[in-house]
Amino acid sequence: MTTNEAARAYAVVAASMIPQQLRQDRVRCMIALYNQMVELMDIYTETEIIAKMHNLIGQEDR
């Protein structure tokens, strides 16, 4: 079972990986986000994805 924090982390990391041109088309962006989240869930544990999200957020704050 995925925690709420982990689910949000998967979404944040997945969204950061979507190319800018896809972000303009809402439907294609949602499909790309879904596909990216599925891939990330197969690769990373909850702990790893939460750490990755915190790293991304930290980079934006700089």
N, C-alpha and C positions, 0 to 999 in steps of 0.2 A: 504494500500500500504506500502510495506517495503522499508525503505531507504537503500541506498548503505552501509552505516556504519553498520546498523543493520544486513544486509545480511552477511557482512564480519564477524560480531561478532558471528552470528549463526554458520558460517563455522568454525571459530577458536575454539569455545567451543565444537562443535560436533567432530572436529578432535582430540581434546584433550581427548575425551572419547573413542576413538577407540583403542582396544587392540593392543599391539605391533605386535603380530603374524599376525594380519590381514593386517597390513601396508605393509607386504612383497608381498602380492598378490594384484596387482593394481585394478583389476575388483572387487574383494570382498571388497576391501577398499572403492572404490567409492560407491558401494551399501550400505555399512555400514554407510558411511558419509551421504548419502542421507536419509537413514532411521533415523539416529540420528538427522539430521536437522529438519525433519518433526516432530519428537517427541518434540524437543526443541521449535519449533514454536507453538506447541499446549500448551506448559507449560508456557513459559516466554513471557512477553511483550518486545517491542524493548528496552525500557529503562533498564529493568532488564537484558537482554542479553548483552547489551553494558557494563553495570557495571560488569557483570561476566567476560567478555572478558578482561576488564582493570585489574581486579583482577588476572586473569591468567597470563597476560603479566607482571604484577608487581611481581608475584611469580618467574617467570623465570629470572628476572633481579637481583634477590638476590643471 
